[in-house]
Amino acid sequence: MKGWRVMLLAVSFLLLNGCLVTFKQAPLVAQTAPQSLLGKWSSKDAWGQARHLNIRAIDKTRYQAEVYPKGEPKARKRYTFIVARHGNRWYASAALPANVGGDYTLNGFELTDAGELVVYDLDLEQIRQAIGQSALSGDTVETAEGTGVQINSPSAKVFAYLDDPANSDVFVEIARYQRVAK
């Protein structure tokens, strides 16, 4: 799952603690990202190691994230993702490789006035509760790292749930990047 962690850090700009919330179908319709998302970012991961993140446009709606630990440029990983704004939030989504299920990720992000990129992940337990209460539909999936959840609700239902102010705590901050000076 360490490969998952690196991948999702790059694509979703985050580091997971083992279990995932994934989507059976792509949850976003791609839009053009804010220009301020593009460029070079740096952060420290959960182990205190510096990470570099470079985000560039591939075309009008697809982006590439390149991530590598400080001092290890040969360890670069590249991932393609899309973004969309829904309600007051920006979201990023990427297709996972077939060998790990081929599903899709969904993470929130914001670009602060202080030049930071803040990334949010869906709280696995909150999503499990939403499925248990029939607010969303989904299935439990087993991974090498534990039990995750695959959401199979249509996008409209997912975003109605995410946009409801009563569910604002479904997102947890998991990464904060600073813009690298040019």
N, C-alpha and C positions, 0 to 999 in steps of 0.2 A: 504494500500500500504506500510505501515511500514514493514510488512513482506517481501515484495518485496525488499525494501531497504536493509534489513539485508541480504537477500539471495544474492542479486547481489553484495553486498559488499564482501561477502565471496567468491562467485563463481567467480565473475569478479573483485573482489577487489575494488569495487567502491560503490558510493552512488549516486543514481539517484535523479533528481529534478522533478520527477513526470511522465514523458512520456518516452516510450521505443521505441527502434528500435529492432524488433525481426525478426526472419527468419522462414519461413514456414518449411524448411528442414534444417537439420544439415549442417552448412556452412563449417565445417572442416572435414578432414580425420585425425583421431588421430595419433599423433606421440609421441615420447618420449620427455618429457620436459627436459630443461637444469637442471642439478643437483642443480645449485645454486638457483633455484626457491623453492626447498624444504626447509622446516625448519620453524622457528618462526620469525614473523614480528610484528611490532607495528606501529600504526599511530593514528592520531586524526581525528575523523569524522567532518562533517560540523558544528556540535554543540560544537566542542572542547573537546569531550569526547574521552578518550583513548580507542582504540580497539586492540585486539590481534588477530592475524591471524596465524594459523598453517597449513602448506600445506604438505601433505604426499602422497606418491605413494600408490595406491591400487594394481595396476599391471603395466605392461610396458607402457600403454597408458592412464590409467585413474587415476585421482588424487582426493583427498578429501581435501576440505578447511573447516577448523573449525574456526569459528569466535565467539568472545564474548567480551562484554564490560569489561574494567578493573574492577576487584573486583566482577564480577558476573559470576563465572565459571559455575553456574547452568543454565545460559542463553545461553549455547553453541548451535550453529546451525552447522550442517554438510551438505555439499553439494558436489556432484560429478561433475567433469568437465573434459574436454579434452583440449589439446593444440596442436598447429601446427605452424610451421614456414612457412611463405609464403613471398617470396621476402626478404626484409630486416626487416620484422616485425615478432614478435611472437604474436599469438592470443590465446585466451581462449574462450571456448564455453561450455554452459551447457543447458540441457533440462529443461524447466520450468515445474512446476507441472500442471497437467491437469486442476485444478481449476482456474488457471490463464492463460489458453490458450494452454498450452502444446507446445509452440513454443521454439525456441532456441535463446540464446544470442550470441553476438560476441563482444569481447573487445580486444584491443591491449595491450601489456605490454612490458616493457623492464627492464632488470637488469643492473644497472649502475655499473661502476667501483668503485663508492663510497659505494657500498653495499646497494643500494636502489632498491626497486621494484616500478616502475612508471607505472600507469595504465591509459589507454585511453579509452574513450567511443566514440561511433559514434555520431556526432552532428545531432540531430533530424532535424533541419531546413535544413542542408546541404543535408541530405538524402531525405527530401521532395522535394528539388530542383532537385536532381538527378532523382527522379521518374517523376517529372513534365517535365523534359527535355528528358525523355525516356532513360537515361543512365542506369537506373535500373527500374525494374518493382516491383510494390507493391501496397498494399491497406492500407487505413486508418483503424485503429482499435480504438474502444472506450474502455477506461479502467476507473476504478473508479477515477483515478487521472487525466484523460484528454485524449486527442487524441494522439495515437501513430501510428507507421508505421510497417507493416509487409512486409518484402521483400520476394518476391517469385521468384526472378531471380536465375538462376543456379549459383553454386559456381564459375565457371570459369568467368562468367560475373561480379560477385561481386568483385572478386579479381583483375580482369583487371581494374575495376574502382578504387579500393583501391590502387593499385600499381601505378597508373598514378600520376606522380609528381604534375600535375595540381590540384589534389584532396588531397594534403597533409594536408590541413586544415580541412578535414572531421573528424579528430580525435582531441579531446580535453582532456587535462590532467584532471583527476578527483580524483586521489589518489596518494599519495606518502608514501610508507612504508619504515621503516628502519629495518635492520636485528637486531634481538634481540641477544645480546652477550650470548654465551653459558656459 
